[in-house]
């Protein structure tokens, strides 16, 4: 018995002195140090847009539009002989952009002047036939002179000549406002027809942003409320705008339409998508 107890004590002592081996390989795996992990790269534009939306607590997708887009017409039917515009071109109010052929009008004006001279001669003949001498025609009563002008055709010839001279000025077409050419429907040497647009000019100096808000957010907006606009194309730029119109109707989807005046900027164009936030 003493011998058996001695062997048992010796075995226990040897087990305690032997170095412990790792039983689970995962115990030696070091946990990652989250304090030293590098964040994923985020562009400054994306961070700026995200910070603005998170800070405001409100965002809505909107569309930038022009307040005015004007079609440019010809008042007469003549051939286009000069067409100095192209898509996107900037034009200023009063700048001549289209010229029409004047040859036919000049011929008509020459014939009109000859017709007026003939009518004036007939006017004198009528007055002299009533006993007035050539150098005393102005002494005739106004009513007699009025009737003589009607009968001689002076009034008709004068009106026709004035109309043709006015049409001659229509051969020069100027830009009605300052802006950019947004659409072109005519071509050089084609016929300019009254009522058919030659091209369109969009007023880039007066822009607006149109957006919708939920009915329960409508209390945040009224005419004069200041908002901020960030275009999708230039997310690093923030533009100020002022609410100018609130629709009096709530749509079936519970949305209300709003519009806000936007200051012009070279990077803002009609049709752009934008994010609208409260300022």
C-alpha positions in Angstrom: 0.0 0.0 0.0 2.8 2.5 0.9 4.5 1.7 -2.4 1.2 2.3 -4.4 0.7 5.7 -2.7 4.2 6.7 -3.5 3.8 6.0 -7.2 0.5 7.9 -7.3 2.1 11.0 -5.6 5.1 10.9 -8.1 2.8 10.7 -11.1 0.8 13.7 -9.9 3.9 15.8 -9.3 5.2 15.1 -12.8 1.8 16.1 -14.3 1.8 19.4 -12.5 5.4 20.3 -13.6 4.8 19.5 -17.4 4.0 22.7 -19.5 0.3 23.0 -20.6 -0.3 22.5 -24.3 -2.9 24.7 -26.2 -6.0 22.6 -26.5 -7.8 25.0 -28.9 -6.0 26.6 -31.7 -8.4 29.5 -31.7 -7.3 30.5 -28.2 -4.0 31.9 -29.7 -5.8 34.0 -32.4 -5.6 37.7 -31.5 -8.7 39.8 -31.7 -8.5 42.7 -34.2 -7.8 46.1 -32.6 -10.9 48.1 -33.6 -9.3 51.3 -32.3 -6.6 51.1 -35.0 -8.9 50.1 -37.9 -8.9 52.5 -40.8 -12.3 53.8 -42.0 -13.3 53.2 -45.6 -12.5 56.0 -47.9 -15.4 58.4 -48.5 -15.2 61.3 -51.0 -15.5 64.8 -49.6 -18.5 65.5 -51.8 -20.3 62.4 -50.5 -19.5 63.3 -46.9 -20.7 66.9 -47.4 -24.0 65.7 -48.9 -24.5 63.1 -46.1 -23.6 65.5 -43.3 -26.0 68.2 -44.7 -29.0 65.7 -45.0 -28.3 64.2 -41.5 -28.0 67.6 -39.9 -31.2 68.9 -41.3 -33.3 65.8 -40.8 -35.3 66.6 -44.0 -34.5 65.9 -47.6 -36.4 65.7 -50.8 -35.5 65.1 -54.4 -36.2 68.1 -56.6 -35.8 69.3 -60.2 -34.2 72.5 -61.3 -36.3 74.3 -63.9 -36.2 77.6 -65.7 -38.8 80.2 -64.8 -39.2 81.2 -68.4 -38.5 79.5 -71.8 -39.5 81.7 -74.7 -40.1 80.5 -78.3 -38.8 82.9 -81.0 -41.0 83.4 -84.0 -40.9 85.1 -87.4 -43.7 87.6 -88.1 -43.4 87.2 -91.9 -43.0 84.4 -94.4 -39.5 84.8 -95.8 -36.4 82.7 -96.4 -33.7 82.6 -93.6 -30.4 83.9 -95.0 -28.5 84.2 -91.7 -28.9 81.9 -88.7 -26.2 82.7 -86.2 -27.2 80.5 -83.3 -26.4 77.0 -82.0 -27.6 74.8 -79.2 -26.5 76.0 -75.8 -25.3 79.4 -77.1 -25.6 82.3 -74.7 -27.4 85.3 -76.2 -28.2 88.7 -74.8 -31.5 90.6 -75.1 -31.6 92.6 -78.3 -28.8 90.6 -80.0 -29.6 89.9 -83.7 -29.6 86.2 -84.2 -31.6 85.6 -87.4 -31.9 87.6 -90.7 -34.5 87.0 -93.4 -34.3 87.7 -97.1 -35.3 91.4 -97.8 -35.3 91.3 -101.7 -39.0 90.7 -102.2 -40.0 93.3 -99.5 -37.7 95.9 -101.1 -39.5 95.4 -104.4 -42.9 95.7 -102.8 -41.8 98.9 -101.0 -40.7 100.4 -104.3 -44.0 99.7 -105.9 -45.8 101.0 -102.8 -44.0 104.3 -103.0 -45.0 104.6 -106.7 -48.6 103.9 -105.8 -48.6 106.5 -103.1 -47.2 109.1 -105.6 -50.0 108.3 -108.0 -52.6 108.6 -105.3 -51.2 112.0 -104.1 -51.4 113.3 -107.7 -55.0 112.1 -107.9 -55.7 113.9 -104.7 -54.5 117.2 -106.1 -56.6 116.6 -109.3 -59.8 116.2 -107.2 -59.2 119.4 -105.2 -58.4 121.4 -108.4 -61.5 120.0 -109.9 -63.4 121.7 -107.1 -62.0 125.1 -108.0 -58.8 125.2 -105.9 -55.5 126.2 -107.5 -52.5 124.0 -107.1 -50.7 126.5 -104.8 -53.9 126.9 -102.7 -54.9 123.3 -102.0 -54.1 123.7 -98.3 -56.8 126.4 -98.0 -59.5 123.8 -98.7 -61.7 122.8 -95.7 -60.6 119.8 -93.8 -63.7 117.8 -94.7 -63.2 118.4 -98.4 -59.5 117.3 -98.1 -60.5 114.2 -96.1 -63.0 113.2 -98.8 -60.4 113.9 -101.5 -57.8 111.7 -99.8 -60.3 108.8 -99.5 -61.4 109.1 -103.2 -57.9 109.4 -104.5 -56.7 106.3 -102.5 -54.0 108.2 -100.6 -55.0 106.8 -97.3 -54.9 103.2 -98.6 -51.6 103.7 -100.3 -50.0 105.3 -97.2 -51.2 102.5 -95.0 -49.9 99.8 -97.3 -46.5 101.5 -97.6 -46.2 101.8 -93.8 -47.1 98.1 -93.4 -44.4 97.0 -95.9 -41.8 99.2 -94.2 -42.7 97.7 -90.9 -42.4 94.2 -92.3 -38.9 95.1 -93.5 -37.9 95.5 -89.8 -39.2 92.0 -89.2 -36.4 90.6 -91.4 -34.1 91.2 -88.5 -34.9 89.0 -85.5 -33.3 89.7 -82.2 -33.3 87.7 -78.9 -36.2 88.7 -76.8 -34.3 88.0 -73.5 -30.9 87.1 -72.1 -30.4 83.3 -71.8 -29.3 80.2 -73.7 -30.6 78.5 -76.8 -32.3 75.4 -75.5 -33.9 74.0 -78.8 -33.6 74.8 -82.5 -36.4 73.9 -85.0 -35.3 75.9 -88.1 -32.3 75.7 -90.4 -30.4 78.1 -92.6 -32.1 78.9 -95.9 -35.4 77.3 -94.8 -38.6 79.3 -94.8 -39.6 81.1 -91.7 -43.3 80.7 -91.2 -45.4 82.9 -88.9 -46.6 80.9 -85.9 -43.9 78.3 -86.2 -41.0 78.6 -83.6 -37.5 79.1 -85.0 -35.8 78.2 -81.7 -36.3 78.5 -78.0 -34.4 80.6 -75.4 -34.3 79.5 -71.8 -33.8 82.2 -69.1 -30.8 81.0 -67.2 -30.8 84.0 -65.0 -34.0 83.0 -63.3 -34.2 79.4 -62.0 -36.4 77.6 -59.6 -36.3 74.2 -57.9 -39.5 72.1 -57.8 -40.0 69.5 -55.1 -42.6 67.6 -53.1 -43.0 67.2 -49.4 -45.2 64.9 -47.3 -48.4 66.4 -45.9 -47.2 66.0 -42.3 -44.0 68.0 -43.2 -46.0 70.9 -44.8 -45.9 72.9 -41.5 -42.1 73.4 -42.0 -42.6 75.3 -45.3 -44.3 78.5 -46.3 -43.5 81.3 -48.8 -40.2 82.8 -47.7 -38.8 79.7 -46.0 -35.1 79.3 -46.8 -33.9 76.0 -48.1 -30.6 74.6 -49.5 -30.2 72.9 -52.8 -27.4 70.4 -53.7 -27.3 69.3 -57.3 -26.5 65.7 -58.1 -23.9 66.8 -60.6 -22.0 69.0 -58.2 -22.6 67.6 -54.7 -19.9 69.7 -53.1 -21.8 73.0 -53.8 -24.7 74.2 -51.7 -27.0 76.8 -53.1 -29.5 78.9 -51.2 -33.1 79.2 -52.3 -36.4 80.7 -51.0 -39.8 79.0 -51.2 -41.9 81.1 -53.6 -45.0 78.9 -54.1 -46.9 76.2 -52.2 -49.6 74.2 -54.0 -53.0 74.5 -52.3 -53.8 70.9 -53.2 -52.6 67.7 -51.5 -52.1 65.0 -54.1 -53.6 61.5 -53.9 -50.3 60.1 -52.7 -50.2 62.6 -49.8 -47.6 64.9 -51.3 -47.7 68.7 -51.7 -45.8 70.4 -54.5 -43.5 73.4 -53.7 -41.4 75.7 -55.8 -38.4 77.9 -54.6 -36.5 80.6 -56.4 -32.9 79.8 -57.0 -30.0 82.1 -57.6 -28.3 81.6 -60.9 -25.0 79.7 -61.0 -22.8 78.5 -63.9 -23.1 74.9 -62.7 -26.9 75.0 -62.5 -29.0 74.0 -65.5 -32.7 73.4 -66.1 -33.6 69.7 -65.8 -30.9 68.9 -63.2 -31.8 66.6 -60.3 -31.1 68.0 -56.8 -31.5 67.3 -53.1 -33.5 69.9 -51.2 -32.9 70.4 -47.4 -34.1 72.9 -44.9 -31.6 75.6 -44.2 
